[in-house]
Amino acid sequence: MGNRGMEELIPLVNKLQDAFSSIGQACNLDLPQIAVVGGQSAGKSSVLENFVGRDFLPRGSGIVTRRPLVLQLISATAEWAEFLHCKGKKFTDFDEVRQEIEAETDRVTGANKGISPVPINLRVYSPHVLNLTLIDLPGITKVPVGDQPADIEQQIRDMIMQFITRESCLILAVTPANSDLANSDALKLSKDVDPQGLRTIGVITKLDLMDEGTDARDVLENKLLPLRRGYIGVVNRSQKDIDGKKDIKAALEAERKFFLSHPAYRHLADKMGTPRLQKVLNQQLTNHIRDTLPAFRSKLQSQLLALDKEAEEYRGYRPDDPSRKTKQLLQMVQQFSVDFDKRIEGSGDQVDTVELSGGAKINRIFHERFPFELVKMECDEKEMRREISYAIKNIHGIRTGLFTPDMAFEAIVKKQVIKLKGPCVKCVDMVIQELINTVQNVRFLLGYLLLCTERETERIVTAHIRDRESRAKDQVLLLIDIQLSYINTNHEDFIGFANAQQRSSQTNKSQSSAGNQVSIYHVIRKGWLTINNISIMKGGAKEYWFVLTAESLSWFKDDEEKEKKYMLPLDNLKVRDVEKSFMSSKHIFCIFNTESRNVYKDNRTLELACDSQDDVDSWKSSLLRAGVYPEKTVTVESETTTTSDNFSMDPQLERKVETIRNLVDSYMAIVNKCIRDLMPKTIMHLMINNVKDFINAELLAQLYSAGDQNALMDESQEQAQRRDEVLRTHQALKEALAIIGDISTSTITVPLPPPVDTSWVGGSSGGRRSPPPSPTAPRRMSSGQRPAPRGAPPPPNRPGPLGPFNNSADSPQAPSRPNRAPPSIPR
């Protein structure tokens, strides 16, 4: 059975369960326990009451158990019960225990058959029980009643699965004998989560209610639906016995008499009944804890290490010490400054490996999102030419101009420069939002930081960021106004009038290819993308390794880049967003040809899918660098205007429009380059660096001037509760490890039986058992060793059948093969 140290493990598990439940946290240790699973009216509650020897569980028709009941049985000299939510109050009248369970259930679930996964913790001390921890779960129901939702069956199944899916949980599958075992909900759920049957114990109830002439012998002998741990039969009190207040002790005597007198069960009487089940469960829970002890100890140690530093700080913490408050405030501000700086400038410690944040995200805004926004605001080509032609005509007025007017160029350029204000202001907004997120996500390394101080710090820094926002936006708009104030046509990168005329005589295609020859082999981006619009007949969506250069987009079978699937030239390509489908979790964009040609095989578009919107934005920015621009959004009004306002230009006007168009392109390229360079510098100077300086130099003074420092640094109620929780949990974990350290892991226990061989079950007729197989070869024995008598248990150093669950002493472990000759023994 085990040593005393092993016997102390179950109370230890109970103590840990209480410790974590009392502090309002889910226990992350997966403590070993036994979950009682079964259908409604299967007899689960009666089995638990038989364990205790008292009537204490609610009864009635329909669903009665509506919250999980964590029942901790503890062997003691006196008998009483206590609830975790009424800690300190002892219940000696078990009718009051039933009333408290009903009241606590109604408090959370309501009085009309609702259910809740929040458990009720009940501890029962008694000299008539063995140490056990069981969880009574709601019975599986099919039809909702009262105010129960239509999916009540699924809700109960989900609640049960939360417990029985844990590898540390033993499953007590309760099934009434007067129902078809093959349709048992409890066994079906157990089979789903424990297909090998390592954790499942079968309990057959209501054996006395079976039809005359039938019995459950094959089930109890583990022949009909075999389980590795077997079945145990029990006889509970009938409803008549319960209504008549029949004593549970008398019911246990009647149960014993039933098994001894029944012709089908008398040979199993010593392995049946509630006392036997209680003893077996105690042994198996203890053994189960022993088996999981190494992993259990490791989890305890990791939890303890995580709390060590914080508990040490709390242990010497004195809330009323005035010197502590000043020192703590100074340390908090210093730590806040260090953490904020690390998140902005980058650091090797506390690296986020899940997503971009802080300085990395701001860098992405500067160099990917902002350039992309600049390109998106560019106007339509036809609209631009029409505006230039109108400007030329309006400048010339009634006269016919002989030369291209400079004023038309300046008017168009200024209109384009004004459009830059929108993307620039949006860039400032995105950076400000990321700065605020960084302030909110900074983790204070001081374990005793006060929540009120944290909120005040966040308020002051956020208010300063908002104050700097208006200054940064004013400065950004000033940059645009500076560009508007003087159109510098003498810039070294400006193509000039003569070059513009020469450029207008060349085709855009030759211009593009000449510019790309330098960087044909320059790789802009690599990564995995999914081609989304491959038909199901051709295999459906597939993932490939994509390589983007300045000239083409190629994809390969894998990242070794040996087997190229396709190479797509970038000429005349554009990119646009695709609405995310309802069934897909991917984010999609597509590439198409502006000349309405097929892009890939028979497809007019190439749909590419990424895992996140950030990946989509990043790829679109890379395509922008390669010259693949986003599609311009044309509204219905603009299409109508274009159709109704078609006009023709004479050759002379067309040449002037083309000249100004080229000059505008050249000058706007200079302006965009300048703005893309100045925007990050302006934001860094006016926003980010300024906020860092403010935290270093002024935050402490702002906190002092915010109000009463003593009140600010007083321990809040939440912090006091947290301190108490950490110290209690830390102490419970230390005690648990101390007890586990004294336990011998070499405890002699009965091993788990081998997997059940069901091949011989079909061959047995009439419910009779096959004879045990005879030895197939002689066995050499040492001198002085005598053969064991027939029916004796196996020696301790050899694994044998599990006593409590191998209900037949002579049941075979494998099918016998009488016609097979024994193997020869090599000499």
C-alpha positions in Angstrom: 0.0 0.0 0.0 2.9 2.4 0.7 4.7 4.2 3.5 3.4 6.9 5.7 4.9 9.6 3.5 2.8 8.3 0.6 -0.3 8.4 2.8 0.3 12.1 3.4 0.3 12.9 -0.3 -3.5 13.0 -0.6 -4.0 15.5 2.2 -1.1 17.5 0.6 -3.0 17.6 -2.7 -6.1 18.8 -0.8 -4.1 21.5 0.8 -2.6 22.7 -2.5 -6.1 22.7 -4.1 -7.4 24.8 -1.2 -4.5 27.2 -1.4 -5.0 28.0 -5.1 -8.8 28.1 -4.8 -8.7 30.5 -1.9 -6.5 33.0 -3.8 -8.9 33.0 -6.7 -6.4 31.4 -9.1 -6.7 28.2 -11.2 -4.1 25.7 -10.0 -1.6 25.3 -12.8 -0.1 22.1 -11.2 -2.7 19.6 -12.5 -3.1 18.0 -9.1 -4.0 14.3 -9.2 -7.6 13.7 -8.4 -10.6 11.4 -9.3 -13.4 12.7 -11.4 -16.8 11.0 -11.0 -18.5 10.8 -14.4 -21.9 9.3 -15.3 -25.4 10.0 -16.7 -28.3 11.4 -14.7 -29.6 9.1 -12.0 -26.6 6.7 -12.5 -26.0 6.6 -8.8 -23.0 8.9 -8.5 -24.3 10.8 -5.5 -25.2 7.6 -3.7 -21.7 6.2 -4.2 -20.2 9.3 -2.6 -22.7 9.3 0.3 -21.8 5.6 0.9 -18.2 6.7 1.2 -19.0 9.3 3.8 -21.7 7.3 5.6 -24.0 10.3 5.7 -26.8 11.8 3.6 -25.4 15.2 2.6 -25.9 15.6 -1.2 -29.0 17.3 -2.8 -31.5 14.9 -4.4 -34.4 15.2 -6.7 -35.5 14.6 -10.3 -33.7 15.9 -13.4 -30.3 17.6 -13.1 -29.4 18.0 -9.4 -25.6 18.4 -9.4 -25.2 21.7 -11.3 -21.7 22.7 -10.2 -18.6 20.5 -9.8 -18.3 19.4 -6.2 -14.7 18.9 -5.0 -15.1 16.4 -2.2 -12.1 15.9 0.0 -12.4 13.0 2.4 -9.9 13.1 5.3 -9.5 10.4 8.0 -9.9 11.9 11.5 -11.1 11.0 15.0 -14.1 13.3 14.9 -16.8 13.8 12.2 -17.6 17.2 10.7 -17.6 19.1 7.4 -16.4 22.5 6.2 -16.7 24.5 3.0 -13.9 26.6 1.5 -16.3 29.5 1.0 -17.3 29.3 4.7 -13.9 28.6 6.0 -13.8 28.3 9.8 -17.4 27.2 10.1 -17.8 23.5 11.1 -20.9 21.6 10.0 -21.8 18.7 12.3 -25.4 18.4 11.0 -25.1 17.0 7.4 -28.6 18.2 6.6 -27.1 21.7 6.9 -24.4 20.6 4.5 -27.0 19.7 1.9 -28.8 23.0 2.4 -25.5 24.9 2.0 -24.6 23.1 -1.2 -28.1 23.9 -2.6 -27.8 27.6 -1.5 -24.3 28.0 -2.9 -25.3 26.3 -6.2 -28.3 28.7 -6.6 -26.2 31.7 -5.7 -24.1 31.2 -8.8 -26.4 29.3 -11.2 -29.8 30.6 -10.3 -32.7 28.5 -9.0 -33.9 27.2 -12.4 -31.5 24.4 -13.4 -28.7 26.5 -14.7 -25.1 25.1 -14.6 -21.7 26.6 -13.8 -18.1 25.3 -14.0 -17.2 27.1 -10.8 -16.5 24.3 -8.2 -17.8 24.0 -4.7 -15.0 22.8 -2.3 -16.3 20.5 0.5 -14.0 18.9 3.1 -15.4 16.0 5.2 -13.5 14.7 8.3 -14.5 11.3 9.6 -13.1 8.2 11.2 -15.1 6.1 8.7 -13.4 7.4 5.5 -10.0 6.9 3.8 -8.1 9.9 2.4 -9.6 10.6 -1.0 -10.2 13.6 -3.3 -13.1 13.2 -5.7 -14.9 15.6 -8.0 -18.7 15.0 -8.5 -19.5 16.4 -11.9 -23.0 17.1 -13.3 -24.8 14.2 -14.8 -24.9 14.0 -18.6 -28.3 15.1 -19.8 -30.0 15.1 -23.2 -33.0 17.4 -23.0 -32.9 21.0 -21.6 -35.4 21.8 -18.8 -36.5 25.1 -17.2 -34.3 28.0 -18.3 -31.5 25.7 -19.4 -30.0 26.6 -22.8 -30.6 24.4 -25.9 -27.0 23.3 -25.8 -27.0 22.1 -22.2 -25.7 18.7 -23.2 -22.7 20.2 -24.9 -22.1 22.6 -22.0 -22.0 19.7 -19.5 -19.8 17.6 -21.8 -17.3 20.6 -22.1 -17.3 21.0 -18.3 -16.6 17.3 -17.8 -13.8 17.3 -20.5 -12.1 20.2 -18.7 -11.4 17.8 -15.8 -10.9 14.3 -17.5 -8.6 15.5 -20.3 -5.9 16.1 -17.7 -3.4 13.2 -17.6 -3.3 13.5 -13.8 -7.0 12.8 -13.4 -8.4 9.3 -12.7 -11.8 8.7 -14.2 -14.5 6.9 -12.2 -17.0 5.9 -14.9 -20.3 5.2 -13.2 -22.9 3.1 -15.2 -26.1 1.6 -13.9 -26.4 -2.2 -14.4 -30.0 -2.0 -15.7 -28.9 -0.1 -18.8 -27.0 -1.2 -21.9 -23.3 -0.9 -21.1 -22.5 -0.3 -24.8 -24.5 3.0 -24.6 -22.8 4.3 -21.5 -22.1 8.0 -21.8 -19.5 7.7 -19.0 -17.5 5.0 -20.8 -17.8 6.8 -24.1 -16.3 10.0 -22.7 -13.6 8.0 -20.9 -12.7 6.2 -24.1 -12.4 9.5 -26.0 -9.8 11.0 -23.6 -8.2 7.7 -22.3 -8.2 5.3 -25.3 -5.7 3.0 -23.6 -7.7 2.8 -20.4 -4.8 3.8 -18.2 -6.9 6.1 -16.1 -10.4 4.7 -16.1 -12.0 2.7 -13.3 -15.5 1.2 -14.0 -18.3 1.3 -11.4 -21.5 -0.7 -11.9 -24.4 0.4 -9.8 -28.0 -0.8 -9.3 -27.0 -4.5 -9.6 -30.1 -5.4 -7.4 -32.5 -3.7 -9.9 -31.6 -6.0 -12.9 -34.4 -8.1 -14.4 -34.8 -11.6 -13.0 -32.7 -14.1 -14.8 -30.1 -11.6 -15.9 -26.8 -10.5 -14.3 -23.7 -8.4 -14.9 -21.2 -11.2 -14.3 -19.4 -10.8 -17.7 -19.1 -7.1 -17.1 -17.7 -7.5 -13.6 -15.3 -10.2 -14.8 -14.0 -7.7 -17.3 -15.1 -9.7 -20.3 -17.8 -7.7 -22.1 -16.2 -4.3 -22.4 -12.7 -4.8 -20.9 -10.9 -2.1 -19.0 -7.3 -2.3 -17.8 -8.4 -1.4 -14.3 -11.5 -3.5 -14.4 -14.9 -2.9 -12.8 -16.3 -2.9 -9.3 -19.9 -3.4 -8.5 -21.9 -1.6 -5.8 -25.5 -1.7 -4.5 -26.9 1.7 -3.4 -30.0 2.4 -1.4 -33.2 2.6 -3.3 -35.4 5.7 -3.3 -37.7 3.9 -0.9 -34.8 3.3 1.4 -33.8 7.0 1.2 -37.3 8.2 1.8 -37.5 5.8 4.8 -34.2 7.2 6.2 -32.5 3.8 6.0 -29.2 4.0 7.8 -26.1 3.9 5.4 -24.4 1.4 7.7 -27.4 -0.9 7.4 -27.3 -0.4 3.6 -23.6 -1.4 3.5 -24.5 -4.6 5.4 -27.3 -5.3 3.0 -24.9 -4.7 0.1 -22.4 -7.2 1.6 -25.2 -9.8 2.1 -26.3 -9.3 -1.5 -23.0 -10.1 -3.0 -22.4 -13.1 -0.7 -25.9 -14.6 -1.5 -26.2 -13.9 -5.2 -25.1 -17.0 -7.2 -23.5 -14.9 -10.0 -21.5 -12.7 -7.7 -20.6 -14.8 -4.6 -17.2 -15.7 -6.0 -16.5 -12.0 -6.5 -17.9 -10.9 -3.1 -14.5 -9.9 -1.7 -13.8 -7.7 -4.7 -17.2 -5.9 -4.8 -18.9 -3.3 -2.6 -18.5 0.2 -1.5 -15.8 -0.4 1.2 -13.8 -2.3 -1.4 -14.3 0.6 -3.9 -13.2 3.2 -1.3 -10.1 1.2 -0.5 -9.2 0.7 -4.2 -9.7 4.4 -5.0 -7.5 5.4 -2.0 -4.7 3.0 -3.2 -5.0 4.0 -6.9 -5.0 7.7 -6.2 -2.0 7.2 -3.9 -0.2 5.1 -6.6 -1.2 7.6 -9.3 0.4 10.4 -7.3 3.5 8.3 -6.9 3.7 7.7 -10.7 3.3 11.4 -11.4 5.6 12.4 -8.6 8.7 13.5 -10.6 6.7 15.8 -12.9 4.7 17.0 -10.0 7.8 17.9 -8.0 9.2 19.7 -11.1 6.1 21.8 -11.4 6.1 22.6 -7.7 9.7 23.8 -8.0 9.1 25.9 -11.0 6.1 27.6 -9.3 8.2 28.2 -6.2 11.1 29.7 -8.2 8.7 32.0 -10.0 7.5 33.3 -6.6 10.8 33.3 -4.7 11.9 36.9 -5.5 8.5 38.5 -5.0 7.9 36.6 -1.8 11.3 37.7 -0.4 10.4 41.3 -1.1 7.0 41.0 0.5 8.4 39.2 3.6 10.5 42.2 4.6 7.8 44.7 3.5 6.5 47.2 6.0 3.6 49.2 4.6 3.8 51.9 7.4 7.5 52.7 7.1 7.9 56.3 5.9 11.4 55.8 4.6 10.1 52.9 2.5 7.7 55.2 0.6 10.4 57.6 -0.6 12.8 54.9 -1.6 10.1 52.9 -3.3 9.0 55.9 -5.4 12.5 56.7 -6.5 13.2 53.1 -7.4 9.9 52.9 -9.3 10.7 55.9 -11.5 14.2 54.7 -12.2 12.9 51.2 -13.2 10.2 52.7 -15.4 12.7 54.8 -17.2 15.0 51.8 -17.8 12.2 49.6 -19.0 10.8 52.2 -21.3 14.2 52.9 -22.8 14.8 49.2 -23.4 11.5 48.8 -25.3 12.2 51.8 -27.5 15.9 51.3 -28.2 15.9 47.5 -28.0 17.4 45.1 -25.5 18.7 41.6 -25.3 16.6 40.7 -22.2 12.8 40.3 -22.1 12.6 40.0 -25.9 9.1 39.6 -27.2 9.1 36.7 -29.7 5.4 36.8 -30.6 4.9 40.2 -32.2 6.6 43.5 -32.9 6.3 46.2 -30.2 7.9 49.4 -29.0 10.8 50.7 -31.1 10.6 47.8 -33.7 7.0 48.7 -34.5 7.8 52.4 -34.7 10.7 51.6 -37.1 8.2 49.7 -39.3 5.8 52.7 -39.3 8.7 54.9 -40.4 10.0 52.7 -43.2 7.1 50.6 -44.4 3.7 52.0 -43.4 4.5 55.7 -44.1 6.0 55.2 -47.6 3.1 53.0 -48.5 0.6 55.7 -47.4 2.5 58.2 -49.6 2.0 56.1 -52.6 -1.6 55.4 -51.9 -2.5 59.1 -52.0 -1.1 59.6 -55.6 -3.9 60.7 -57.9 -5.2 58.9 -61.0 -3.2 59.5 -64.2 -6.2 60.7 -66.3 -7.3 63.0 -63.6 -3.8 64.5 -63.4 -3.7 65.2 -67.1 -7.1 66.7 -67.2 -6.1 69.1 -64.3 -2.9 70.1 -66.1 -4.8 70.9 -69.3 -7.4 73.0 -67.4 -4.6 74.8 -65.6 -2.8 75.6 -68.9 -6.0 76.8 -70.5 -7.1 78.9 -67.5 -3.6 80.6 -67.3 -3.6 81.5 -70.9 -7.2 82.8 -70.7 -8.6 84.1 -73.9 -5.2 84.0 -75.7 -3.6 80.9 -77.2 -0.3 80.3 -75.5 2.9 79.6 -77.4 4.9 78.3 -74.4 4.3 76.0 -71.5 3.4 78.2 -68.5 5.4 77.8 -65.3 2.4 78.8 -63.2 0.6 75.6 -64.3 3.5 73.5 -63.1 3.5 75.3 -59.7 -0.2 75.0 -59.3 -0.2 71.3 -59.9 2.9 70.7 -57.7 1.4 72.7 -54.8 -1.9 70.7 -55.0 0.1 67.4 -54.8 2.3 68.7 -51.9 -0.9 69.6 -49.9 -2.0 66.0 -50.3 1.0 64.9 -48.3 -0.5 66.4 -45.1 -2.8 63.4 -44.6 -0.2 60.6 -44.6 2.2 62.7 -42.4 -0.5 63.4 -39.7 -1.5 59.7 -39.9 2.2 58.7 -39.3 2.3 60.9 -36.2 -0.9 59.3 -34.9 0.4 55.8 -35.4 3.6 56.6 -33.5 1.7 58.2 -30.7 -0.5 55.2 -30.3 2.5 52.9 -30.2 4.2 55.1 -27.5 1.0 55.0 -25.4 0.9 51.2 -25.8 4.5 51.0 -24.8 3.8 53.0 -21.6 0.9 50.7 -20.7 2.9 47.5 -21.4 6.1 48.4 -19.5 6.5 45.8 -16.8 7.8 47.0 -13.5 10.4 44.7 -12.1 9.7 45.8 -8.6 7.3 43.2 -7.2 5.8 45.6 -4.6 4.8 48.3 -7.0 1.6 50.0 -5.9 -1.3 50.0 -8.4 -2.3 53.6 -7.5 1.3 54.8 -8.3 1.3 52.8 -11.5 -2.0 54.5 -12.7 -0.7 57.9 -11.7 2.6 57.3 -13.6 0.7 56.2 -16.7 -1.6 59.2 -16.5 1.3 61.7 -16.3 3.3 60.2 -19.1 0.3 59.8 -21.4 -0.7 63.4 -20.8 2.8 64.5 -21.7 2.7 62.4 -24.9 -0.7 64.0 -25.8 0.8 67.4 -25.2 3.7 66.7 -27.5 1.3 65.4 -30.1 0.0 68.9 -31.0 3.6 70.2 -31.3 4.7 67.3 -33.5 1.8 67.7 -35.8 2.3 71.5 -36.0 6.0 70.9 -36.9 5.0 68.2 -39.5 2.5 70.6 -41.1 5.2 73.3 -41.1 7.4 71.0 -43.1 4.7 70.8 -45.8 4.2 74.6 -45.7 7.9 75.0 -46.2 7.8 72.9 -49.3 4.8 75.0 -50.5 6.6 78.3 -49.9 9.2 77.9 -52.6 9.3 75.5 -55.6 13.0 75.0 -56.2 13.3 74.1 -59.9 17.0 74.5 -59.7 17.4 71.3 -57.6 20.2 69.0 -58.8 17.8 66.1 -59.1 15.2 68.0 -61.0 15.1 66.9 -64.7 14.7 70.5 -66.0 12.7 71.7 -69.0 15.0 70.4 -71.7 15.3 67.0 -70.2 11.6 66.9 -69.7 11.0 67.4 -73.4 13.6 64.7 -74.2 11.9 62.4 -71.6 8.5 62.9 -73.2 9.7 61.4 -76.5 10.7 58.2 -74.8 8.4 55.4 -73.8 7.7 54.5 -70.2 8.7 50.9 -70.8 12.3 51.7 -72.0 12.6 54.1 -69.1 11.6 51.5 -66.6 13.9 48.7 -68.0 16.9 51.1 -68.1 16.4 51.9 -64.4 16.1 48.3 -63.5 19.2 47.0 -65.2 21.4 47.9 -62.3 19.4 45.9 -59.8 18.3 42.8 -61.7 19.7 40.4 -59.2 19.0 42.5 -56.1 16.7 40.5 -53.8 14.2 42.7 -52.0 12.3 40.1 -50.0 11.9 36.4 -49.3 9.3 34.4 -47.5 6.4 31.9 -47.4 3.1 32.8 -49.1 0.1 30.8 -50.0 -1.3 30.9 -53.6 -5.0 31.1 -52.8 -6.7 30.9 -56.1 -5.6 27.5 -57.3 -8.6 25.4 -58.2 -9.5 22.3 -56.1 -9.1 20.1 -59.2 -5.5 21.2 -59.3 -4.8 20.6 -55.7 -6.2 23.7 -54.0 -4.3 26.5 -52.2 -0.6 25.7 -51.7 2.3 27.4 -49.8 5.5 28.3 -51.7 8.7 30.1 -51.0 8.6 33.5 -52.8 11.6 35.6 -53.9 11.0 39.2 -54.9 13.6 41.1 -56.9 13.4 44.5 -58.7 12.5 42.7 -61.9 10.4 39.6 -61.1 8.5 37.6 -58.5 9.5 34.0 -58.4 8.3 31.1 -56.2 9.9 27.8 -55.4 8.8 24.5 -53.8 10.8 25.2 -50.6 13.3 27.6 -49.1 16.3 25.7 -50.6 15.3 27.5 -53.9 16.3 24.5 -56.1 13.0 23.7 -57.8 11.5 26.9 -59.3 7.8 26.7 -60.0 7.3 30.0 -61.8 8.8 33.5 -62.5 6.5 36.4 -62.9 7.9 39.7 -64.5 6.8 42.8 -62.7 5.9 44.8 -65.8 2.5 46.4 -65.8 1.6 44.8 -62.4 -0.3 46.4 -59.6 -1.5 45.2 -56.2 -4.9 45.4 -54.5 -6.6 44.1 -51.3 -9.0 41.1 -51.3 -11.8 40.8 -48.8 -11.1 38.1 -46.3 -13.4 35.1 -46.8 -15.7 33.9 -44.0 -14.1 30.5 -43.7 -10.5 31.5 -44.1 -8.2 32.7 -41.3 -5.7 34.0 -43.8 -5.3 37.7 -45.0 -5.3 38.0 -48.8 -4.0 40.5 -51.4 -3.7 40.0 -55.1 -1.5 41.0 -58.0 -3.1 41.8 -61.4 -2.0 43.1 -64.9 -3.1 46.6 -65.7 -3.5 45.5 -69.4 -6.1 42.9 -68.4 -3.8 40.0 -69.3 -3.5 36.7 -67.4 -1.0 36.9 -64.6 -0.5 33.2 -63.8 -1.5 30.5 -66.3 -5.3 31.0 -66.8 -5.8 33.4 -63.9 -6.3 37.1 -64.3 -5.1 37.7 -60.8 -2.6 36.0 -58.4 -4.1 35.8 -54.9 -1.5 35.6 -52.2 -2.4 34.8 -48.5 -0.5 35.6 -45.3 -1.1 34.7 -41.7 -1.5 38.3 -40.4 -2.3 41.7 -41.7 1.1 42.9 -40.7 2.6 40.4 -43.1 0.3 41.7 -45.9 1.4 45.3 -45.2 5.0 44.3 -45.2 4.8 42.4 -48.6 2.9 45.3 -50.1 5.7 47.7 -49.0 8.3 45.4 -50.5 6.3 45.2 -53.8 6.2 49.0 -53.7 10.0 49.2 -53.6 10.0 46.9 -56.6 7.7 49.2 -58.6 4.4 47.3 -58.1 2.1 50.1 -56.9 -1.3 49.7 -55.3 -4.4 50.1 -57.3 -6.0 53.5 -57.2 -9.5 53.6 -55.7 -11.9 55.2 -58.2 -15.3 56.2 -56.9 -18.5 56.1 -58.8 -18.7 59.9 -59.0 -15.2 60.2 -60.6 -16.1 57.5 -63.1 -19.2 59.3 -64.1 -17.4 62.6 -64.4 -14.7 61.0 -66.5 -17.2 59.5 -68.9 -19.4 62.6 -69.2 -16.5 65.0 -69.4 -14.4 63.5 -72.1 -12.4 66.0 -74.1 -9.9 66.0 -76.8 -6.6 67.9 -76.8 -4.8 69.3 -79.8 -1.2 68.1 -80.4 0.3 71.4 -79.1 -1.6 71.2 -75.8 -0.9 67.5 -75.4 2.9 68.2 -75.6 2.5 70.9 -72.9 0.6 68.5 -70.7 3.1 65.8 -71.1 6.0 68.2 -70.3 4.4 69.4 -67.1 3.4 65.9 -66.2 7.0 64.8 -66.3 8.2 67.9 -64.5 5.6 67.3 -61.7 6.7 63.6 -61.4 10.3 64.7 -61.1 9.7 67.4 -58.5 7.3 65.3 -56.4 9.9 62.5 -56.3 12.3 65.1 -54.7 9.6 66.3 -52.2 8.7 62.7 -51.3 12.3 61.8 -50.7 12.8 64.8 -48.5 9.6 64.2 -46.5 10.4 60.5 -46.0 13.8 61.5 -44.6 12.6 64.4 -42.4 9.5 62.7 -40.9 11.3 60.1 -38.8 13.8 62.7 -37.6 11.1 65.2 -36.7 9.1 62.6 -34.7 12.2 61.2 -33.0 13.2 64.7 -31.9 9.9 66.1 -30.9 8.2 63.0 -29.6 10.3 60.0 -28.7 13.5 61.6 -27.4 11.5 64.2 -25.6 9.3 61.6 -23.8 12.5 59.7 -22.7 14.0 63.0 -21.4 10.7 63.8 -19.6 10.7 60.4 -17.8 14.3 60.7 -16.8 14.2 64.3 -15.6 10.7 65.4 -14.7 8.5 62.3 -13.9 9.6 62.2 -10.3 8.9 65.9 -9.8 5.5 65.5 -11.4 4.6 62.6 -9.1 5.6 64.7 -6.1 3.5 67.6 -7.3 0.5 65.4 -8.1 -0.8 65.3 -4.5 -0.1 63.7 -1.2 2.9 61.5 -1.5 2.0 59.4 1.5 -1.4 58.7 0.1 0.1 58.0 -3.3 2.5 55.4 -1.9 0.0 53.8 0.6 -0.6 50.2 -0.1 -3.8 49.7 -2.0 -6.3 47.0 -1.1 -5.5 45.0 -4.3 -1.8 45.1 -3.5 -2.3 44.0 0.1 -4.4 41.1 -1.2 -1.7 40.2 -3.7 1.0 40.3 -1.0 -1.1 37.9 1.2 -1.8 35.6 -1.7 1.9 35.4 -2.8 3.1 34.7 0.8 0.4 32.0 1.4 1.0 30.3 -1.9 4.8 30.4 -1.4 4.4 28.8 2.0 2.1 26.1 0.7 4.5 25.2 -2.1 7.5 25.1 0.3 5.5 22.7 2.6 4.5 20.6 -0.3 8.1 20.2 -1.5 9.2 19.4 2.1 6.7 16.6 2.4 7.5 15.3 -1.1 11.2 15.3 -0.3 10.6 12.8 2.6 8.7 10.4 0.4 10.4 7.2 -0.8 9.7 6.8 -4.5 10.6 3.1 -4.2 7.3 2.4 -2.5 6.1 -1.1 -3.2 2.8 -0.8 -5.1 0.8 -3.1 -7.3 1.6 -2.4 -10.9 -0.9 -1.5 -13.6 -2.1 -4.6 -15.5 -1.0 -5.1 -19.1 -3.4 -4.1 -21.9 -6.6 -6.3 -22.0 -6.6 -8.8 -24.8 -10.1 -8.9 -26.2 -9.5 -11.5 -28.9 -10.5 -14.4 -26.6 -13.7 -12.8 -25.4 -15.7 -13.8 -28.5 -14.6 -17.4 -28.2 -16.0 -17.9 -24.7 -19.6 -19.2 -24.6 -22.2 -19.1 -21.9 -20.4 -16.5 -20.0 -17.8 -19.1 -18.7 -14.2 -18.3 -18.4 -11.4 -20.1 -20.2 -9.0 -22.2 -18.1 -5.7 -20.6 -17.3 -2.9 -21.3 -19.7 -0.4 -23.9 -18.6 3.4 -23.2 -18.6 4.9 -23.7 -22.0 8.4 -24.5 -20.8 10.1 -25.7 -17.7 11.7 -23.1 -15.5 15.1 -23.5 -13.9 15.0 -22.7 -10.1 17.9 -22.0 -7.8 18.8 -24.4 -5.1 16.5 -24.2 -2.2 13.7 -22.6 -4.2 10.4 -24.4 -4.1 7.6 -24.1 -6.6 4.8 -21.7 -5.6 1.5 -23.3 -4.7 -1.3 -23.1 -7.2 -3.2 -19.8 -7.0 -0.4 -18.1 -5.0 0.3 -14.4 -5.9 3.4 -13.7 -8.1 6.7 -12.8 -6.3 7.2 -9.1 -5.6 10.0 -8.7 -8.1 7.8 -9.8 -11.0 4.8 -7.8 -12.3 1.6 -9.6 -11.8 -2.1 -8.9 -12.2 -3.5 -6.0 -10.2 -5.2 -7.5 -7.2 -8.1 -5.1 -6.7 -9.1 -5.0 -10.3 -8.3 -8.5 -11.6 -11.6 -9.7 -10.3 -11.1 -13.4 -11.1 -8.2 -15.1 -9.6 -7.8 -17.5 -12.4 -8.7 -15.2 -15.3 -6.3 -15.6 -18.2 -3.9 -12.9 -19.3 -3.7 -14.2 -22.9 -5.7 -16.7 -25.0 -4.6 -20.3 -24.5 -3.3 -22.3 -27.5 -3.5 -26.0 -26.5 -2.4 -27.3 -29.9 0.8 -25.4 -30.0 4.0 -27.3 -29.0 6.2 -25.7 -26.4 9.3 -23.9 -27.8 12.6 -25.7 -27.5 15.1 -24.3 -24.9 18.5 -23.5 -26.3 21.4 -25.0 -24.3 
